[in-house]
Amino acid sequence: MNRTTISGLCIALLAAGASTPARGDAIFTVTLNTAPLTTVPGSSAGPFGMAFQLTDGSGTSDGNNTATISNFQYGGGGAAACPTGCTVFGGASGSAVSSIMLTDSSFFSALVETFIPGSTLSFQVDLTTNVDSGAPDLFAFSLLDGSGASFPTLDPTGADTLVTVNIDSANPTVLAYGTDSTRLTAAGAVALSIATPVIGAPVDPRGTGTRQLHVYRTCTRGPVAAGGQENPRVASGRSRSMRKHLLRALALTGAAERHIPAAFLRARVLTISATGHQSLLL
């Protein structure tokens, strides 16, 4: 491709600042009904806490896995601010007011944070999936009553978790359990009935609206039209170059790398919906 064809090419991307999760991570959302904790008798088991845990299966504190918990929604409730409302163990940092990070840099890493329940509780987990030899690393989430004990759940291991992930493969299974209403809470002696948390798809970091990629192309063979519109005389070589850069731009913004029709290459503005579908803005 000659200099005349590609000189003056400029691509400006106006994109949201959220980072794209690394490929290969296990990313999922957790949503559970916490309305039973807002009224008597459930509320008498409080004050309540959230416990996020990451255990190093190798026992060597190798720090090869992390769990990032974010996008907290409380359905009218809220979380206490750290450090006063938190207890931290091992390689844990952050807060459920914003985001939490756990690293298995010690055998047991956890963050316990007080919260006021609303109608629901939801959050997103981004979990790396580096498999240890021997016992796997383990991520777990529990709710705690006012004594600091986990809610009784149907977790068959007896650990009373609501969500557990054994990092035993690149695509580990997310296990979820409801509470066990046949056993009473340690605080308040309440039989809680909370349904199994719903495990869902990850939250799109680009939001629910439409994003725009503003593509400005200058041309060495004539002036650029007002407002950044390209000169209509664009060599075919420039179109091939633009196609390559657009594919790269789409990859950077998290959209699927797919064939870009020629019509998009002639457009000034390319829009990408939150689901990655492309459309032409005339």
Summary of the structure (lengths in Angstrom):
residues: 282
radius of gyration: 24.7
end to end distance: 29.4
largest distance: 80.6
contacts: 876
relative contact order: 0.19
helix: 12%
strand: 33%
